[in-house]
Each structure stands twice: as structure tokens, then as C-alpha cells.
Amino acid sequence: IISGCPKFDNFSVVNCLYAAAALGLPGESPLVRVLEEESRSRLGRFNQKDLSMVFSSEANNKALEAIFSSQLFYENRQERFIRSMAEWLPRKAENLTPYTMALIAKYVARHRLREPRLLDTIANFLLKRGEQLDSKVIQKLVFPFSRMNYRPSNHGELFPKLEAILEQKAASSPLATVNILMSMFQLSHFPQTVLHQVFSPAFITNVMSSPYALIVRRYLSLLDAAVELEFREYSGPRLDPRYRVLMFEHALTADEANRKY
């Protein structure tokens, strides 16, 4: 950014400034100084749209997207930034895109950053916008809760809402559906009606005709085992033994298990 800043268009300079502010970079850092100098030199050429971007929800969304899309940021645990973000994200969450919120969820899950305010913000986003979201996005937003065994403060409303959504969308993305169910199981919530669906012949037929048949069968087998262990009062259909497969082909080392989960 420092070396290429003079070549950036106005929109990119503003976005970089916004990202630097969101990251909490000090004013004396080389990056902030270069961006400020470049902005001052262009001030007369900034149009109203460029200036309004500094305060717009679109800029905020794009800045967060840029931060959480960065491989360097993704690979490093930024606890201080996450704690700081948890203070202001609830006020801005409604203006974020599902893609950006999913990036945030993926990051906190990867680094097991159990920040209740941030996790509750993700849960509120899900509650308000879940019906408009694709199952694959819902899966990404739910995953941090199960990974860190965190029941959101709105779980009494959220879990029934997720059940209703899954009942409607179960067949659209079988793998995402099973992953969401597994997350709910890990949080001690057992959606009976959806279990009836995923163990039904129609759902299994849909799975077998998909390019991801083997991986979905593995997760269905894991879900079936979870029903046996965690939900003994369940009396509905179960996975046909013909479709059961081993979840893992060999015993996992601790490192392998950590990478997978």
C-alpha cells in the first residue's frame, strides 16, 4: 500500500484510510502517514462521492471485507482488534453484507475468539436476516457457536428460527444442512422435524445424486451417531446402514483434528 498509494484511485485511498482506522493503527505509523499525505494532496480533486464514502456504510463494509479477506490477517490471532471491534460492530452490523459477516464468523471460529458481544452480534444478524440467507452462509455463521460451545443470548428465538429455515431449505444444500444440524446438536438443541427430513429416502436420494455424496454421507453418519449418543428419546427415521461410512479413514492426530475442527 505504501509503495503503490500514488497509483490508487480516490475510492481506494479512502477505503485504505477506513481500514487503517478500523484496525486501530496509530497516527504515527508509516502507512497512516502516507495515506494522510496522499489524501491531503488530492483534497481538491475529491468529489462529493469520495468524501461521503468516508462516512458511508458501504465504506465500513468494504473496509471490514478487505481486512478479513487478508491472508496475513486471517492467519494471525488479533485479540485486541476483535475486542475493540466487539464494542462498535453491534451498531453497524445491519449495514454489513452476509459475505462480510461470514468472513468475521470464519475468523473468530478459526482462532477460537470467544468474544460474547461479537458472537451475539452474529446471532442477531442471523435472527434478523436468516430467511434471506443461503444455507451455505447460515452454516458459516452458526459454526463459531458450536466450535466454542457458546449459546447466544437470543438462542430461545434463534434456534426455532433456524429449524424453520432448515425445514424449508434442507434439500437445497444437503452438506450445509447437515453441518448446521451438527452445530445445533453440539449446543444441545435437537430439531426433530429436520432430522426426519435428512434421514428420509427423498433426502438420501438427493444426496446420492450430488457430486459431494461421499462427504455428505460421512457427515450424515456422524449425525446418526450423535443421535444415538445425545438424543436417545428420538424415535424417528435413522440413517439406513447401507449408507453409513467412516467419518475418517484413519485415527487422527491432535494436530489433524484441530485443523479439521
PLY file of the C-alpha trace (Angstrom):
ply
format ascii 1.0
element vertex 261
property float x
property float y
property float z
element edge 260
property int vertex1
property int vertex2
end_header
0.00 0.00 0.00
2.82 2.42 0.90
4.65 1.92 -2.38
1.54 1.86 -4.58
-0.53 4.56 -2.88
0.06 7.29 -5.53
-1.41 4.95 -8.17
-4.63 4.26 -6.23
-7.87 5.90 -7.25
-9.65 8.13 -4.74
-12.07 5.40 -3.71
-9.19 3.03 -2.84
-7.35 5.68 -0.81
-10.50 6.35 1.23
-11.04 2.61 1.78
-7.44 2.16 2.95
-7.86 5.03 5.41
-11.06 3.48 6.70
-9.39 0.06 7.09
-6.43 1.63 8.93
-8.86 3.34 11.33
-10.83 0.12 11.84
-7.60 -1.72 12.65
-6.69 0.96 15.17
-3.34 1.78 13.54
-1.58 4.68 15.31
-1.42 8.04 13.52
2.38 7.98 13.51
2.61 4.64 11.67
4.22 4.87 8.19
1.08 3.53 6.50
-1.27 6.09 8.07
1.17 8.94 7.36
1.44 8.00 3.68
-2.34 7.70 3.33
-2.94 11.04 5.05
-0.35 12.82 2.89
-1.85 11.32 -0.26
-5.36 12.35 0.84
-4.24 15.92 1.57
-2.58 16.21 -1.83
-5.82 15.10 -3.52
-8.28 17.03 -1.36
-9.09 19.49 -4.12
-9.77 16.63 -6.54
-12.01 14.60 -4.22
-15.60 14.80 -5.37
-18.63 14.66 -3.08
-18.98 10.90 -3.55
-15.38 10.28 -2.45
-15.85 12.41 0.68
-19.20 10.88 1.58
-17.63 7.42 1.33
-15.62 8.12 4.49
-18.84 8.11 6.50
-20.86 5.60 4.50
-21.94 2.09 5.47
-20.53 0.85 2.14
-17.05 2.02 3.10
-17.36 0.38 6.51
-18.42 -2.89 4.90
-15.66 -2.78 2.29
-13.03 -1.96 4.90
-14.01 -4.94 7.05
-14.19 -7.15 3.97
-10.67 -6.09 2.99
-9.33 -6.74 6.49
-10.89 -10.18 6.95
-10.05 -11.24 3.38
-6.36 -10.60 4.02
-4.47 -13.90 4.30
-1.91 -12.31 6.63
-4.67 -11.08 8.96
-6.57 -14.39 8.72
-3.56 -16.43 9.76
-2.82 -14.35 12.87
-4.81 -14.07 16.08
-5.77 -10.42 16.62
-7.44 -10.46 20.05
-7.09 -6.73 20.71
-8.68 -5.80 17.41
-11.55 -8.25 17.96
-12.21 -6.87 21.46
-12.24 -3.34 20.05
-14.48 -4.33 17.15
-16.95 -6.00 19.53
-17.67 -2.57 21.01
-18.79 -0.90 17.79
-19.84 -3.74 15.46
-23.33 -4.19 17.02
-24.20 -0.64 15.91
-23.04 -1.24 12.33
-23.97 -4.89 11.78
-27.23 -4.22 9.96
-25.28 -2.48 7.18
-22.89 -5.37 6.59
-23.34 -7.86 3.77
-23.79 -11.56 4.60
-20.44 -12.20 2.91
-18.60 -9.82 5.25
-20.34 -11.18 8.35
-19.43 -14.73 7.24
-15.77 -13.67 6.94
-15.87 -12.34 10.51
-17.51 -15.56 11.75
-14.90 -17.67 9.96
-12.08 -15.69 11.58
-13.37 -15.86 15.16
-14.07 -19.59 14.73
-10.60 -20.31 13.36
-8.88 -18.57 16.26
-11.49 -19.56 18.88
-12.01 -15.93 19.92
-14.87 -16.33 22.39
-16.00 -12.71 22.50
-19.67 -12.79 23.65
-20.63 -9.36 22.24
-19.30 -10.27 18.82
-20.89 -13.73 18.83
-24.22 -12.25 19.92
-23.96 -9.73 17.08
-23.57 -12.60 14.60
-26.56 -14.35 16.22
-28.72 -11.21 15.96
-27.72 -10.82 12.30
-28.84 -14.43 11.74
-32.13 -13.90 13.55
-33.00 -10.80 11.52
-31.82 -11.94 8.10
-31.79 -15.74 8.24
-34.75 -16.21 5.91
-32.97 -14.31 3.13
-29.68 -16.19 3.54
-28.40 -19.18 1.62
-27.89 -22.35 3.71
-24.16 -22.23 2.99
-23.93 -18.76 4.54
-26.03 -19.81 7.56
-23.66 -22.73 8.08
-20.69 -20.33 8.28
-22.48 -18.01 10.70
-23.57 -20.83 13.03
-20.21 -22.61 13.15
-18.46 -20.31 15.69
-21.15 -21.08 18.29
-20.63 -24.83 18.19
-16.86 -24.62 17.86
-16.66 -22.60 21.08
-19.70 -24.17 22.78
-21.40 -20.77 23.01
-25.18 -20.50 23.23
-26.09 -16.99 22.00
-28.15 -14.82 24.32
-31.02 -14.97 21.79
-30.88 -18.78 21.40
-34.51 -19.10 22.55
-35.59 -17.24 19.40
-32.71 -18.13 17.10
-32.77 -21.93 17.29
-36.50 -22.30 16.46
-35.97 -19.81 13.61
-33.09 -21.91 12.25
-35.26 -25.03 12.49
-38.00 -23.37 10.43
-35.46 -22.23 7.82
-33.92 -25.70 7.57
-37.35 -27.27 7.11
-37.79 -25.11 4.01
-34.23 -25.28 2.64
-32.96 -28.71 3.73
-32.75 -30.10 0.20
-31.12 -27.05 -1.41
-27.70 -27.73 0.11
-27.52 -31.12 1.86
-24.00 -30.68 3.24
-24.77 -27.24 4.72
-27.99 -28.61 6.23
-26.19 -31.48 7.95
-23.43 -29.16 9.20
-25.99 -26.76 10.70
-27.71 -29.70 12.40
-24.39 -30.87 13.84
-23.74 -27.39 15.21
-27.16 -27.35 16.85
-26.57 -30.82 18.33
-23.30 -29.63 19.85
-25.28 -26.85 21.54
-27.81 -29.38 22.91
-30.62 -28.39 20.58
-32.26 -31.28 18.73
-34.57 -30.31 15.83
-36.74 -33.41 15.42
-38.65 -32.37 12.31
-35.46 -31.62 10.38
-33.95 -34.95 11.46
-36.98 -36.67 9.94
-36.20 -34.87 6.70
-32.47 -35.59 6.47
-32.93 -39.29 7.20
-35.81 -39.61 4.71
-35.42 -41.61 1.46
-36.02 -38.44 -0.60
-33.16 -36.56 1.09
-30.80 -39.55 0.78
-31.63 -39.90 -2.92
-30.85 -36.21 -3.38
-27.52 -36.72 -1.58
-26.55 -39.74 -3.66
-27.03 -37.81 -6.90
-24.82 -34.91 -5.79
-21.08 -34.58 -6.53
-20.47 -34.38 -2.77
-22.20 -37.67 -1.97
-19.31 -39.23 -0.02
-18.60 -36.25 2.20
-22.33 -35.76 2.93
-22.65 -39.46 3.80
-19.74 -39.08 6.20
-21.43 -36.19 7.97
-24.79 -37.98 7.94
-23.06 -40.97 9.55
-21.61 -38.67 12.20
-25.03 -37.09 12.76
-26.60 -40.55 13.08
-24.02 -41.45 15.75
-24.76 -38.16 17.54
-28.48 -39.03 17.60
-27.61 -42.39 19.16
-25.47 -40.78 21.87
-27.19 -37.46 22.55
-30.86 -37.81 21.63
-31.97 -41.21 22.92
-35.65 -40.22 23.08
-35.69 -39.69 19.30
-37.91 -42.32 17.66
-37.98 -41.12 14.05
-36.13 -42.48 10.99
-32.39 -43.08 11.15
-29.70 -43.41 8.51
-30.03 -46.64 6.55
-26.98 -48.82 7.43
-26.27 -49.18 3.69
-25.26 -45.52 3.57
-23.14 -45.38 6.72
-19.44 -44.73 6.17
-16.48 -43.97 8.41
-16.09 -40.27 9.11
-12.29 -40.56 9.00
-10.20 -43.09 7.12
-7.68 -43.38 9.97
-7.16 -42.23 13.53
-6.40 -38.51 13.69
-3.52 -36.88 15.49
-4.35 -33.89 17.70
-2.99 -31.53 15.01
-5.12 -33.11 12.28
-8.24 -32.94 14.43
-7.56 -29.28 15.21
-7.20 -28.44 11.51
-10.44 -30.21 10.63
-12.40 -28.77 13.56
0 1
1 2
2 3
3 4
4 5
5 6
6 7
7 8
8 9
9 10
10 11
11 12
12 13
13 14
14 15
15 16
16 17
17 18
18 19
19 20
20 21
21 22
22 23
23 24
24 25
25 26
26 27
27 28
28 29
29 30
30 31
31 32
32 33
33 34
34 35
35 36
36 37
37 38
38 39
39 40
40 41
41 42
42 43
43 44
44 45
45 46
46 47
47 48
48 49
49 50
50 51
51 52
52 53
53 54
54 55
55 56
56 57
57 58
58 59
59 60
60 61
61 62
62 63
63 64
64 65
65 66
66 67
67 68
68 69
69 70
70 71
71 72
72 73
73 74
74 75
75 76
76 77
77 78
78 79
79 80
80 81
81 82
82 83
83 84
84 85
85 86
86 87
87 88
88 89
89 90
90 91
91 92
92 93
93 94
94 95
95 96
96 97
97 98
98 99
99 100
100 101
101 102
102 103
103 104
104 105
105 106
106 107
107 108
108 109
109 110
110 111
111 112
112 113
113 114
114 115
115 116
116 117
117 118
118 119
119 120
120 121
121 122
122 123
123 124
124 125
125 126
126 127
127 128
128 129
129 130
130 131
131 132
132 133
133 134
134 135
135 136
136 137
137 138
138 139
139 140
140 141
141 142
142 143
143 144
144 145
145 146
146 147
147 148
148 149
149 150
150 151
151 152
152 153
153 154
154 155
155 156
156 157
157 158
158 159
159 160
160 161
161 162
162 163
163 164
164 165
165 166
166 167
167 168
168 169
169 170
170 171
171 172
172 173
173 174
174 175
175 176
176 177
177 178
178 179
179 180
180 181
181 182
182 183
183 184
184 185
185 186
186 187
187 188
188 189
189 190
190 191
191 192
192 193
193 194
194 195
195 196
196 197
197 198
198 199
199 200
200 201
201 202
202 203
203 204
204 205
205 206
206 207
207 208
208 209
209 210
210 211
211 212
212 213
213 214
214 215
215 216
216 217
217 218
218 219
219 220
220 221
221 222
222 223
223 224
224 225
225 226
226 227
227 228
228 229
229 230
230 231
231 232
232 233
233 234
234 235
235 236
236 237
237 238
238 239
239 240
240 241
241 242
242 243
243 244
244 245
245 246
246 247
247 248
248 249
249 250
250 251
251 252
252 253
253 254
254 255
255 256
256 257
257 258
258 259
259 260
